Amino acid sequence: MKNLRLLLLAALSLALAACVSPQVNKDAEVDALIQAAGIEAQLDALQKPLNTQNLSHGGALEIPPDLGQAVNSAISSTLNPANIRADIRNRINSGMSDEQIKGALAFYQSPAGQDVVAVESGKKSDSAQHPTQQTLDDLDSATGTSKLLSTLAEQSIGTALDLATSGKCPRLGQLLPPLSGVFGSVVKRAALETVRENVRKGLNTRYWGLSSDDVNAYLQFAQSSSGAQFFAARNQAFGTAVSSAGQVLAAAIGIEMDKICQQ
């Protein structure tokens, strides 16, 4: 009887292990993928999308660096990286198959994937041969990264410009054209173009640290089933955070602009 009871307990333990083990393994692989993909660097880029040193060069509108810094600081204070990270994890877990997760993890653990994470983290810059602009454009189209990163900056820049030219901030106001009347909408459109170009150039400069082989491997991954689902999960989580920022971001812009105007 004792032996029978032990056999039954052993059989029950094996049955429970069979039920639990697949999900435990998947959770571990999702965590490994988030780590290997360098999500932290991508979150940092979302929080600080603008290269403030280049905002006044080559864009449709020269935006003072202080204004760009206010936008970056407001976005950074508004977003909650821990919540976004958890959302990415949940979306990968529910939206990607085991094979897709394995495929994405295999890419990010490969030499090309590690180079991608290195340039996105700022640990590697400028290879001997830059990728072609067409390849970079194709990569951006496949990942949706520049559009994603510029969205909050685009939402913020109009509010920042209004505050900078309101008369309460003469130091910045004298560096910008007036926003009154029809001309104001033209200025704001120019500012949006400058923001988009700034983000796009920032990404291009970052990916100049990759060899042509690395970029091609990255593009191939992004266009694969594994890559498409991975970036869909990331972009949906980022998009949710962006869309929920709303009035909190507007208030944060006001706080950051007050700091600058009082200097």
HULINCOR-V102601 format. One record per helix or strand of 2 or more residues. SS is the DSSP state (H for helix, E for strand). FROM is the first residue (numbers start at 1). TO is the last residue. If there is no record, write none. Layout:
ss=(SS | SS)
from=(FROM | FROM)
to=(TO | TO)
//
This chain:
ss=(H | H | H | H | H | H | H | H | H | H | H | H | H | H)
from=(2 | 39 | 52 | 65 | 81 | 98 | 111 | 133 | 145 | 170 | 181 | 212 | 225 | 246)
to=(36 | 47 | 54 | 78 | 95 | 109 | 120 | 143 | 164 | 173 | 207 | 223 | 243 | 261)
//
